[in-house]
Amino acid sequence: MGTTVNVHEAKTHLSKLLVRVSAGETTTIARAGKPIAVLTPLRERPARGVPGRNAGQIVIHDDFDDPIPEFDEYT
């Protein structure tokens, strides 16, 4: 569960708040008791795909795009 701090406290203790946020805690910053901002930890983005990473692992046969033979369901 997160904590709520006022703007003055947030400015005074920003480094400490960032340590807590980086540990997964959410902190709400309020002015005159009204929430105005939320500090939340960033999620890591998944690594982007690398083109050609699976080279040689996928086989596409020469007849891949040949027409499909007719299907006779009564044979």
C-alpha positions as CSV (number, residue, x, y, z in Angstrom):
1,M,0.0,0.0,0.0
2,G,1.3,3.5,-0.8
3,T,1.8,6.5,1.3
4,T,0.6,10.1,0.9
5,V,2.9,13.0,1.5
6,N,2.5,16.8,1.1
7,V,4.4,18.8,-1.5
8,H,6.8,20.2,1.0
9,E,7.7,16.8,2.4
10,A,8.1,15.4,-1.2
11,K,10.5,18.2,-2.1
12,T,12.4,17.8,1.2
13,H,12.7,14.0,1.0
14,L,12.5,13.3,-2.8
15,S,15.6,11.0,-2.7
16,K,14.1,8.9,0.1
17,L,10.7,8.7,-1.7
18,L,12.4,7.6,-4.9
19,V,14.2,4.8,-3.1
20,R,10.9,3.6,-1.7
21,V,9.2,3.8,-5.2
22,S,12.1,1.9,-6.8
23,A,11.4,-0.8,-4.2
24,G,7.8,-1.1,-5.6
25,E,5.9,1.3,-3.3
26,T,3.5,3.9,-4.7
27,T,3.5,7.4,-3.2
28,T,0.8,10.0,-3.7
29,I,1.8,13.7,-3.5
30,A,-0.9,16.0,-2.1
31,R,-1.4,19.8,-1.9
32,A,-3.8,20.9,0.9
33,G,-4.9,17.3,1.3
34,K,-5.9,16.9,-2.3
35,P,-3.9,14.3,-4.3
36,I,-2.2,16.0,-7.3
37,A,0.4,13.4,-8.4
38,V,1.4,9.8,-8.0
39,L,4.9,8.4,-8.0
40,T,4.9,4.8,-9.2
41,P,7.7,2.4,-10.2
42,L,8.4,2.0,-13.9
43,R,8.0,-1.5,-15.4
44,E,10.8,-2.8,-17.5
45,R,9.8,-3.1,-21.2
46,P,10.4,-6.5,-22.8
47,A,13.3,-6.7,-25.1
48,R,12.6,-5.9,-28.7
49,G,12.8,-8.6,-31.2
50,V,16.0,-8.8,-33.2
51,P,15.5,-9.4,-36.9
52,G,17.2,-12.6,-38.1
53,R,17.5,-14.0,-34.6
54,N,15.7,-17.3,-35.7
55,A,17.6,-17.6,-38.9
56,G,18.1,-21.2,-39.9
57,Q,15.4,-22.5,-37.5
58,I,12.4,-22.0,-39.8
59,V,12.0,-24.0,-43.0
60,I,9.7,-22.9,-45.8
61,H,9.5,-25.6,-48.5
62,D,9.5,-24.7,-52.2
63,D,5.9,-25.9,-52.7
64,F,4.6,-23.6,-49.9
65,D,2.5,-21.5,-52.1
66,D,1.3,-24.2,-54.5
67,P,-2.4,-24.6,-54.9
68,I,-4.1,-26.9,-52.5
69,P,-5.3,-30.1,-54.1
70,E,-9.1,-30.6,-54.4
71,F,-10.6,-32.5,-51.5
72,D,-13.1,-35.2,-52.2
73,E,-14.8,-36.0,-49.0
74,Y,-16.5,-39.1,-50.4
75,T,-13.5,-41.1,-51.5
